[in-house]
Amino acid sequence: MRDIHADTYAALQVDGFHPVLLVHIDWPDGAVRAHTGGGAISWDGETWSGVGDFGGADIPDEVSGTAVPAEMTLSLLGDLDRIFAEMDQPARNRDVDVYFGLVTERQGNVLIGGPVPLMIGYVDSNEMDYREVEEGVTVPAFTLGVNSGPSVRTALSATHSSEDQQATFATDTIFRHTVYNETDKVNPPIFP
């Protein structure tokens, strides 16, 4: 279940909606923001460039009752020199955010409502392959493998207090006894 903007939800109820993916990659030499439509989309205070037919995504299906997709592949067609230059970038474990949205027309750039997070993950691999764009014509493609979950660059917290929990969930008291944890370290309970 995901929170969804009311206008986006209403547009999904009508036949003939136009989907778009918005992708943010924390690329080593600067953030990349792109979408699968044409032109530029302004959203979340940023400009997202359209890649149109030059980009693609392979996303596994979601099944009711399961988690979000665990991995996906993003691809972008280009020339060999540019692809080789990007493959030299230390991109592994860089953050990737993928959003699903709706636009007013096919390959458009006017959003309906707000995009919904589809996958939050990190770059797991980058490689080059060839894609057939029409019968007998292949072009080089830059491909990123993306996995979900926290990146290995994510800092882990060693403690989580009752105050931390209540800052997010005001009425939750599950951690109310954690204050006694330090006492147990100094004076451990003894089994009779």
Secondary structure, DSSP 4 states (H G I P E B T S, - for coil): -----HHHHHHHTSTT-EEEEEEEE--TTS-EEEESSSSEEEETTEEEEE-GGGEEEE-PPP-TTS-S-SEEEEEEE--HHHHHHHHTS--TT-EEEEEEEEESSTT---EEEEEEEEEEEEEEEEEEEEEEEETTEEEEEEEEEEEES--TTSPPPS---HHHHHHHSTT--TTTTGGGHHHHHHS-----
